[in-house]
Amino acid sequence: MKRRRLLALLLFLPAIASCEPKEAMPAEAKQPAPAPKVPEGSEVITLGAGCFWCVEAVYKQIPGVQAVVSGYMGGTVANPTYEQVCTESTGHAEVVQVVYDPKKLSTEKLLEWFWNLHDPTTLNKQGADVGTQYRSAIYYHTDAQKAVAEKSKKEAQPEFKNPIVTEITKASVFYPAENYHQDYYFQNKNKNGYCRMVITPKLEKLKLDH
């Protein structure tokens, strides 16, 4: 299946640069991005599936998605920085907050993409990215989303050899990541090795533009 071929690719990629920029950043780029705007009638869900660069690059291309903002959720420190999150001392996960039109994209379909775009059976790890900030998580914003997420997880389990370890948790405070993390793949895909060697092949497997 396409999902298994994608997982095999991720598992056997060489140990390359992880989800971490190497270049120096100007002060403005290190400021937190604005939170996503939510049009009337839209829904919001927050997802963790490894490096938020990858997850954002996928969801930005899905019809029915209105906005995607990379950020942090699930920790205990207010206004965390990327550097703090990477120490695993804040408890946050790298996440994307997705705003979507439920008339064009159901929560069920949105979560089908979630199960396909990463390996939900590896605890605190996606490929070369290791740490609690890379945990698989669905942060629901409504009781209806919780029910859909739990059902979706059960339905996805037969597609994987090992147990799914994805946490399904009520959304807490969302902290948008720094400006330089937003739209990272599309701004850096031709000059960043992680983008070329991890994200581009993932988009190709998912049959998304890259």
C-alpha positions as CSV (number, residue, x, y, z in Angstrom):
1,M,0.0,0.0,0.0
2,K,1.0,3.6,-0.5
3,R,1.1,4.2,3.2
4,R,3.5,1.3,3.8
5,R,5.8,2.4,0.9
6,L,5.9,5.9,2.4
7,L,6.8,4.5,5.9
8,A,9.5,2.3,4.4
9,L,11.0,5.3,2.7
10,L,11.1,7.3,5.9
11,L,12.6,4.4,7.9
12,F,15.5,3.8,5.6
13,L,16.4,7.4,4.8
14,P,20.0,8.1,5.8
15,A,20.7,10.0,9.0
16,I,20.5,13.5,7.5
17,A,20.0,16.9,9.0
18,S,17.0,17.0,11.3
19,C,14.1,19.4,11.4
20,E,16.3,22.3,12.5
21,P,17.4,25.4,10.5
22,K,21.1,26.1,10.5
23,E,21.3,29.6,9.2
24,A,21.3,32.8,11.3
25,M,18.0,34.5,11.6
26,P,17.2,38.3,11.8
27,A,15.3,39.4,14.9
28,E,12.0,39.9,13.0
29,A,12.1,36.3,11.8
30,K,12.3,35.1,15.3
31,Q,9.1,36.8,16.4
32,P,6.0,34.6,16.8
33,A,3.7,34.5,13.9
34,P,0.1,35.6,14.2
35,A,-2.5,33.0,15.2
36,P,-4.7,31.8,12.3
37,K,-7.9,33.6,11.5
38,V,-11.0,31.4,11.7
39,P,-13.8,32.4,9.3
40,E,-17.4,31.9,10.5
41,G,-18.5,28.3,10.0
42,S,-14.9,27.0,9.9
43,E,-13.4,24.5,12.3
44,V,-9.9,24.3,13.9
45,I,-7.9,21.2,14.8
46,T,-4.3,20.9,16.0
47,L,-2.1,18.1,14.9
48,G,1.4,16.8,15.8
49,A,3.1,14.4,13.4
50,G,6.8,15.0,13.6
51,C,8.5,18.1,12.2
52,F,5.9,20.8,11.6
53,W,7.6,21.8,8.4
54,C,6.5,18.5,6.9
55,V,2.9,18.6,8.3
56,E,2.4,22.2,7.2
57,A,3.6,21.4,3.6
58,V,1.0,18.6,3.3
59,Y,-2.0,20.4,4.8
60,K,-1.4,23.6,2.9
61,Q,-2.2,21.7,-0.3
62,I,-5.4,19.9,0.7
63,P,-8.6,21.4,-0.7
64,G,-10.9,22.7,2.0
65,V,-8.0,23.8,4.2
66,Q,-8.1,27.6,4.8
67,A,-5.1,28.2,6.9
68,V,-2.2,26.3,8.5
69,V,0.1,27.8,11.2
70,S,3.0,26.0,12.7
71,G,3.4,26.2,16.5
72,Y,3.6,24.5,19.8
73,M,1.0,22.9,22.1
74,G,0.8,20.5,25.0
75,G,3.5,22.0,27.3
76,T,3.7,23.8,30.5
77,V,5.8,26.9,29.6
78,A,4.1,30.0,28.3
79,N,5.4,31.5,25.0
80,P,8.1,28.9,24.4
81,T,10.8,29.5,21.8
82,Y,11.9,26.9,19.3
83,E,15.2,26.5,21.1
84,Q,13.3,25.9,24.4
85,V,11.0,23.3,22.9
86,C,14.0,21.5,21.4
87,T,15.4,20.9,24.9
88,E,12.3,18.9,25.7
89,S,12.0,20.9,28.9
90,T,8.7,22.7,28.1
91,G,6.6,19.6,27.3
92,H,5.4,21.1,24.0
93,A,4.9,19.2,20.7
94,E,5.6,20.7,17.3
95,V,2.1,21.1,15.8
96,V,0.2,22.7,13.1
97,Q,-3.1,24.4,13.7
98,V,-5.4,23.7,10.7
99,V,-8.4,25.9,9.9
100,Y,-10.8,24.1,7.5
101,D,-14.2,24.4,5.9
102,P,-16.2,21.3,7.1
103,K,-18.5,21.7,4.1
104,K,-15.5,21.0,1.8
105,L,-13.3,18.8,4.0
106,S,-14.7,16.6,6.7
107,T,-12.8,15.9,9.9
108,E,-12.7,12.2,8.9
109,K,-11.0,13.0,5.6
110,L,-8.6,15.5,7.2
111,L,-7.5,12.7,9.6
112,E,-7.0,10.2,6.8
113,W,-4.3,12.5,5.6
114,F,-2.9,12.6,9.1
115,W,-2.5,8.8,9.3
116,N,-0.9,8.7,5.8
117,L,1.7,11.5,6.3
118,H,3.6,10.0,9.2
119,D,4.3,6.9,11.2
120,P,2.0,7.0,14.3
121,T,3.5,3.9,15.8
122,T,6.9,5.4,16.7
123,L,7.0,7.0,20.1
124,N,8.5,10.5,20.1
125,K,10.2,9.9,16.8
126,Q,9.8,10.5,13.1
127,G,12.7,9.4,10.9
128,A,15.8,11.2,12.1
129,D,13.8,13.6,14.3
130,V,13.8,12.2,17.9
131,G,12.4,13.8,21.0
132,T,9.1,14.4,22.8
133,Q,8.4,17.5,20.6
134,Y,8.0,15.1,17.6
135,R,5.2,13.0,19.2
136,S,2.2,12.0,17.3
137,A,-0.9,13.9,18.6
138,I,-4.4,15.0,17.8
139,Y,-5.5,17.9,19.8
140,Y,-9.3,18.2,19.4
141,H,-11.2,21.4,19.8
142,T,-14.7,20.0,20.1
143,D,-16.3,16.8,21.5
144,A,-17.4,16.0,17.9
145,Q,-13.7,16.1,16.8
146,K,-12.7,13.8,19.7
147,A,-15.3,11.2,18.7
148,V,-14.1,11.3,15.1
149,A,-10.4,11.1,16.1
150,E,-11.0,8.1,18.3
151,K,-13.0,6.3,15.6
152,S,-10.4,7.2,13.0
153,K,-7.6,5.9,15.1
154,K,-9.3,2.5,15.5
155,E,-10.0,2.3,11.8
156,A,-6.3,3.2,10.9
157,Q,-4.8,0.6,13.3
158,P,-5.1,-2.4,10.9
159,E,-2.9,-0.6,8.4
160,F,0.1,-0.7,10.8
161,K,2.0,-3.6,12.1
162,N,2.7,-2.0,15.5
163,P,0.3,-0.3,17.9
164,I,-0.6,3.3,17.2
165,V,0.8,5.6,20.0
166,T,-0.9,8.8,18.9
167,E,-2.3,10.7,21.8
168,I,-5.8,12.2,21.5
169,T,-6.0,15.2,23.9
170,K,-8.1,18.2,24.3
171,A,-6.5,21.3,22.8
172,S,-4.7,23.6,25.2
173,V,-3.1,27.0,24.5
174,F,-1.6,27.2,21.0
175,Y,1.6,29.2,20.6
176,P,2.4,30.1,17.0
177,A,6.0,29.3,16.1
178,E,8.5,32.0,15.0
179,N,7.9,33.6,11.6
180,Y,10.8,31.8,10.0
181,H,9.1,28.4,10.6
182,Q,6.0,29.4,8.7
183,D,5.7,28.1,5.1
184,Y,9.2,26.8,5.7
185,Y,9.2,24.1,3.0
186,F,8.0,26.3,0.2
187,Q,10.4,29.1,1.1
188,N,13.4,26.8,1.4
189,K,12.8,23.6,-0.6
190,N,15.6,24.3,-3.1
191,K,18.3,25.2,-0.5
192,N,17.6,23.1,2.5
193,G,18.7,19.4,2.6
194,Y,16.0,18.3,4.9
195,C,13.4,19.7,2.6
196,R,14.9,18.0,-0.5
197,M,15.6,14.6,1.2
198,V,12.6,14.2,3.5
199,I,9.7,16.5,2.7
200,T,9.8,16.5,-1.1
201,P,9.8,12.6,-1.3
202,K,6.9,12.6,1.2
203,L,4.9,15.0,-1.0
204,E,5.6,12.9,-4.0
205,K,4.4,9.7,-2.3
206,L,1.2,11.5,-1.2
207,K,0.8,12.8,-4.8
208,L,0.8,16.4,-3.8
209,D,2.5,19.3,-5.6
210,H,6.1,19.9,-4.4
